[in-house]
Amino acid sequence: MEVTDRERYSGPRRALAVETLTRAMARGQLRADIDPESVVDQLWGACYHRLLIADLPLTEDFARTLVDNLVRGLR
């Protein structure tokens, strides 16, 4: 049986991101009513958009701003 990219690459990374958000929720650092899966999609989606549609670059500043904006809304 062939291992898929999801099993090998994106799945473990997604699980780690969801686990990190879930732990932050348990510590009271993030709102208890968020959906960690959709938060991961929001972060990754914006980054992949910049990679696939090359109008604007995916920069460290963009990623930092994206996370800052999202985390403020999750608190």
NUDOVO-381977 format. One record per atom (N, C-alpha, C): residue number from 1; x, y, z. Coordinates in Angstrom, 1 decimal. Each point is the difference from the previous one (the first is absolute). Layout:
BEGIN
REC / num / px / py / pz
REC / NUM / X / Y / Z
...
//
This chain:
BEGIN
REC / num / px / py / pz
REC / 1 / 0.8 / -1.2 / 0.0
REC / 1 / -0.8 / 1.2 / 0.0
REC / 1 / 0.9 / 1.2 / 0.0
REC / 2 / -0.3 / 1.0 / -0.9
REC / 2 / 0.8 / 1.2 / -0.1
REC / 2 / -0.4 / 1.0 / 1.0
REC / 3 / 1.0 / 0.7 / 0.6
REC / 3 / -0.3 / 1.0 / 1.0
REC / 3 / -0.3 / 1.3 / -0.8
REC / 4 / -1.0 / 0.7 / 0.4
REC / 4 / -0.4 / 1.2 / -0.7
REC / 4 / 0.8 / 1.2 / 0.6
REC / 5 / 0.0 / 1.1 / -0.8
REC / 5 / 0.6 / 1.3 / 0.5
REC / 5 / -0.7 / 0.4 / 1.3
REC / 6 / -1.3 / -0.2 / 0.1
REC / 6 / -0.7 / 0.4 / 1.2
REC / 6 / 0.4 / -0.8 / 1.2
REC / 7 / 0.2 / -1.3 / -0.2
REC / 7 / 0.5 / -0.8 / 1.1
REC / 7 / 1.4 / 0.3 / 0.4
REC / 8 / 0.9 / 0.3 / -1.0
REC / 8 / 1.4 / 0.2 / 0.2
REC / 8 / 0.3 / 1.4 / 0.4
REC / 9 / -0.6 / 1.0 / -0.6
REC / 9 / 0.4 / 1.4 / 0.2
REC / 9 / -1.1 / 0.9 / 0.7
REC / 10 / -1.1 / 0.2 / -0.8
REC / 10 / -0.9 / 1.0 / 0.6
REC / 10 / -0.8 / -0.5 / 1.2
REC / 11 / -0.3 / -1.2 / 0.0
REC / 11 / -0.8 / -0.5 / 1.1
REC / 11 / 0.7 / 0.1 / 1.4
REC / 12 / 1.2 / -0.4 / 0.1
REC / 12 / 0.7 / 0.2 / 1.3
REC / 12 / 0.2 / 1.5 / 0.4
REC / 13 / 0.3 / 0.8 / -1.0
REC / 13 / 0.1 / 1.5 / 0.3
REC / 13 / -1.3 / 0.6 / 0.4
REC / 14 / -1.1 / -0.4 / -0.7
REC / 14 / -1.3 / 0.5 / 0.4
REC / 14 / -0.4 / -0.5 / 1.4
REC / 15 / 0.3 / -1.2 / 0.3
REC / 15 / -0.3 / -0.5 / 1.4
REC / 15 / 0.7 / 0.7 / 1.0
REC / 16 / 1.3 / 0.4 / -0.2
REC / 16 / 0.8 / 0.7 / 0.9
REC / 16 / -0.6 / 1.4 / 0.2
REC / 17 / -0.4 / 0.7 / -1.1
REC / 17 / -0.6 / 1.3 / 0.1
REC / 17 / -1.3 / 0.0 / 0.8
REC / 18 / -0.8 / -1.0 / -0.3
REC / 18 / -1.3 / -0.1 / 0.7
REC / 18 / 0.2 / -0.3 / 1.5
REC / 19 / 1.0 / -0.9 / 0.3
REC / 19 / 0.3 / -0.3 / 1.4
REC / 19 / 0.5 / 1.3 / 0.7
REC / 20 / 0.9 / 0.8 / -0.6
REC / 20 / 0.5 / 1.2 / 0.6
REC / 20 / -1.2 / 1.0 / 0.3
REC / 21 / -0.9 / 0.1 / -0.9
REC / 21 / -1.1 / 0.9 / 0.2
REC / 21 / -0.9 / -0.5 / 1.1
REC / 22 / -0.2 / -1.3 / 0.0
REC / 22 / -0.9 / -0.7 / 1.1
REC / 22 / 0.6 / 0.2 / 1.3
REC / 23 / 1.3 / -0.1 / 0.1
REC / 23 / 0.7 / 0.2 / 1.3
REC / 23 / -0.1 / 1.5 / 0.5
REC / 24 / 0.1 / 0.9 / -1.0
REC / 24 / -0.1 / 1.4 / 0.4
REC / 24 / -1.5 / 0.3 / 0.4
REC / 25 / -1.0 / -0.7 / -0.6
REC / 25 / -1.3 / 0.2 / 0.5
REC / 25 / -0.2 / -0.5 / 1.4
REC / 26 / 0.6 / -1.2 / 0.3
REC / 26 / -0.1 / -0.6 / 1.3
REC / 26 / 0.7 / 0.9 / 1.1
REC / 27 / 1.0 / 0.7 / -0.4
REC / 27 / 0.7 / 0.9 / 1.0
REC / 27 / -0.7 / 1.4 / 0.1
REC / 28 / -1.1 / 0.2 / -0.8
REC / 28 / -0.7 / 1.2 / 0.1
REC / 28 / 0.6 / 1.1 / -0.8
REC / 29 / 1.0 / -0.3 / -0.9
REC / 29 / 0.7 / 1.0 / -0.8
REC / 29 / -0.8 / 0.3 / -1.2
REC / 30 / -0.9 / -0.8 / -0.4
REC / 30 / -0.9 / 0.2 / -1.2
REC / 30 / -1.4 / -0.3 / 0.4
REC / 31 / -1.0 / 0.6 / -0.7
REC / 31 / -1.4 / -0.3 / 0.3
REC / 31 / -0.3 / -1.4 / -0.1
REC / 32 / -0.9 / -0.5 / 0.8
REC / 32 / -0.4 / -1.4 / 0.1
REC / 32 / -0.9 / -0.4 / -1.2
REC / 33 / -0.6 / 1.0 / -0.7
REC / 33 / -0.9 / -0.3 / -1.0
REC / 33 / 0.6 / -0.1 / -1.5
REC / 34 / 1.3 / 0.1 / -0.1
REC / 34 / 0.6 / -0.1 / -1.3
REC / 34 / 0.1 / -1.4 / -0.6
REC / 35 / 0.1 / -0.1 / -1.3
REC / 35 / 0.2 / -1.3 / -0.6
REC / 35 / 1.4 / 0.0 / -0.5
REC / 36 / 0.9 / -0.8 / 0.7
REC / 36 / 1.4 / 0.0 / -0.4
REC / 36 / 0.2 / -0.4 / -1.4
REC / 37 / -0.8 / -0.9 / -0.6
REC / 37 / 0.2 / -0.4 / -1.4
REC / 37 / -0.2 / 1.2 / -0.9
REC / 38 / -1.0 / 0.8 / 0.2
REC / 38 / -0.2 / 1.1 / -0.9
REC / 38 / 1.0 / 1.1 / 0.2
REC / 39 / 0.6 / 0.1 / 1.2
REC / 39 / 1.0 / 1.0 / 0.2
REC / 39 / 1.3 / -0.4 / -0.8
REC / 40 / 0.3 / -1.3 / 0.0
REC / 40 / 1.1 / -0.5 / -0.8
REC / 40 / -0.2 / 0.3 / -1.4
REC / 41 / -1.3 / -0.2 / -0.5
REC / 41 / -0.3 / 0.3 / -1.4
REC / 41 / 0.2 / 1.5 / -0.3
REC / 42 / -0.4 / 0.8 / 0.9
REC / 42 / 0.1 / 1.5 / -0.2
REC / 42 / 1.5 / 0.3 / -0.2
REC / 43 / 0.8 / -0.5 / 0.9
REC / 43 / 1.5 / 0.4 / 0.0
REC / 43 / 0.6 / -0.6 / -1.3
REC / 44 / -0.2 / -1.3 / -0.2
REC / 44 / 0.7 / -0.7 / -1.1
REC / 44 / -0.6 / 0.6 / -1.3
REC / 45 / -1.3 / 0.2 / -0.1
REC / 45 / -0.6 / 0.4 / -1.2
REC / 45 / 0.5 / 1.4 / -0.5
REC / 46 / 0.2 / 0.9 / 0.9
REC / 46 / 0.6 / 1.3 / -0.4
REC / 46 / 1.4 / -0.2 / -0.5
REC / 47 / 0.8 / -0.8 / 0.7
REC / 47 / 1.4 / -0.2 / -0.5
REC / 47 / 0.0 / -0.7 / -1.3
REC / 48 / -0.8 / -1.1 / -0.2
REC / 48 / 0.0 / -0.6 / -1.3
REC / 48 / -0.5 / 0.8 / -1.1
REC / 49 / -0.9 / 0.9 / 0.3
REC / 49 / -0.5 / 1.0 / -1.0
REC / 49 / 1.1 / 0.8 / -0.5
REC / 50 / 0.9 / 0.5 / 0.9
REC / 50 / 1.1 / 0.9 / -0.4
REC / 50 / 1.0 / -0.9 / -0.8
REC / 51 / 0.2 / -1.2 / 0.3
REC / 51 / 0.9 / -0.9 / -0.7
REC / 51 / -0.5 / -0.3 / -1.4
REC / 52 / -1.3 / -0.2 / -0.1
REC / 52 / -0.6 / -0.4 / -1.3
REC / 52 / -0.3 / 1.1 / -0.9
REC / 53 / -0.5 / 1.1 / 0.5
REC / 53 / -0.3 / 1.2 / -0.8
REC / 53 / 1.1 / 1.1 / 0.4
REC / 54 / 0.9 / 0.1 / -0.9
REC / 54 / 1.2 / 0.8 / 0.3
REC / 54 / -0.1 / 1.5 / -0.1
REC / 55 / -1.2 / 0.6 / 0.2
REC / 55 / -0.1 / 1.4 / 0.0
REC / 55 / 0.8 / 0.7 / 1.1
REC / 56 / 0.0 / -0.7 / 1.2
REC / 56 / 0.7 / 0.5 / 1.2
REC / 56 / 0.8 / -1.1 / 0.6
REC / 57 / 1.2 / 0.3 / 0.5
REC / 57 / 0.8 / -1.1 / 0.5
REC / 57 / -0.4 / -0.5 / 1.4
REC / 58 / 0.3 / -1.2 / 0.3
REC / 58 / -0.2 / -0.6 / 1.3
REC / 58 / 1.3 / 0.4 / 0.8
REC / 59 / -0.1 / 1.0 / 0.9
REC / 59 / 1.1 / 0.4 / 0.7
REC / 59 / -0.1 / -0.3 / 1.5
REC / 60 / 1.0 / 0.1 / 0.7
REC / 60 / 0.0 / -0.2 / 1.5
REC / 60 / -0.9 / 1.0 / 0.6
REC / 61 / 0.1 / 1.3 / -0.4
REC / 61 / -0.9 / 1.0 / 0.5
REC / 61 / -1.5 / -0.3 / -0.2
REC / 62 / -0.3 / -0.5 / -1.2
REC / 62 / -1.4 / -0.3 / -0.3
REC / 62 / -0.5 / -1.1 / 1.0
REC / 63 / 0.8 / -1.1 / 0.1
REC / 63 / -0.3 / -1.1 / 0.9
REC / 63 / -0.2 / 0.5 / 1.4
REC / 64 / 0.9 / 0.8 / 0.5
REC / 64 / -0.1 / 0.5 / 1.3
REC / 64 / -1.3 / 0.9 / 0.2
REC / 65 / -0.3 / 0.8 / -0.9
REC / 65 / -1.2 / 0.8 / 0.0
REC / 65 / -1.2 / -0.8 / 0.0
REC / 66 / 0.0 / -1.0 / -0.9
REC / 66 / -1.1 / -1.0 / -0.1
REC / 66 / -0.3 / -0.6 / 1.4
REC / 67 / 1.0 / -0.5 / 0.6
REC / 67 / -0.1 / -0.7 / 1.3
REC / 67 / -0.5 / 1.0 / 1.1
REC / 68 / 0.6 / 1.2 / 0.0
REC / 68 / -0.3 / 1.0 / 1.0
REC / 68 / -1.5 / 0.3 / -0.1
REC / 69 / -0.5 / 0.3 / -1.3
REC / 69 / -1.4 / 0.4 / -0.2
REC / 69 / -0.9 / -1.2 / 0.4
REC / 70 / 0.3 / -1.2 / -0.3
REC / 70 / -0.8 / -1.1 / 0.3
REC / 70 / -0.1 / -0.3 / 1.5
REC / 71 / 1.2 / 0.1 / 0.6
REC / 71 / 0.0 / -0.3 / 1.5
REC / 71 / -0.8 / 1.0 / 0.8
REC / 72 / 0.1 / 1.3 / -0.5
REC / 72 / -0.8 / 1.0 / 0.7
REC / 72 / -1.5 / -0.3 / 0.0
REC / 73 / -0.4 / -0.5 / -1.2
REC / 73 / -1.4 / -0.3 / -0.1
REC / 73 / -0.4 / -1.3 / 0.8
REC / 74 / 1.0 / -0.8 / 0.3
REC / 74 / -0.3 / -1.3 / 0.7
REC / 74 / 0.0 / 0.1 / 1.5
REC / 75 / 0.5 / 1.1 / 0.5
REC / 75 / 0.1 / 0.2 / 1.4
REC / 75 / -1.2 / 0.4 / 0.7
//
